[in-house]
């Protein structure tokens, strides 16, 4: 039986990999002022969270413990929630994860933290029956990250098919640029026009979640819904085209992609 309810924090999207880390509370903690125990799954912000925890303790006297469990996060969270000294806050990675742990949560709309959110932040807080249960603290948007220096260098070449990155406004132009950069990679001093699309399990979230959300989103949009139990795969060919472009224009042979990890990428 669940005997405790806590507040959860939601992250829009997270790469779930890495090792476990943790930080203890500052010596400035006052045991009479309570404590905060936060289970985090974002390996890339461990240092910032530790610094924030120390600052909060120094300012308020409240003990703060941060446990980062980026590898096997769900199993770690389940184990920690079953303990007497369970987490008071934890990361949530998407709506299915929220529903899984909702029974452990209390509404947060009356909290000072929730009231500090912008209207957009409040709109992205997961809610049920008018009650908000999460505080969004990380957002990721669709797009392709590129190296401005490399692309600007390419655009300055006589052989370039664009004058600047601003010319890349459709798939055909993007594909032409990538393939031309690959053809001139030696002149540009690069190993490949695109990063290796690693297929090792640590990279699963990228190609099985990040990339797949886009064709799913547009199919849902076409059907004026946010979920369908079955999909037609209307835009799956677009997904395949992008993945093929990555595989054909990266530093790694196709035969080695399954060995390339998230860290390699």
ABEGO torsion letter per residue (X at the ends): XBABBBBBBBBABBBBBEBBBBBBBBAABBAAAEBBBBBBABAAAAAAAAAAAAAAAAAAGBBBBBBBBABGAAAAAAAAAABABBBABBBBBEAAAAAAAAAABBBAAABAAAAABBAAAAAABBBBGGBBABBBABBBBBEBBBBAAAAAAAAABAABABABAAABABAAAAAAAAAAAAAAAAAAGBABABBBBBABAAAAAAAAAAAAAAAAAAAAAAAGBABBABBAGAAAAAAAAAAAAAAAABABBAAAAAABBAAAX
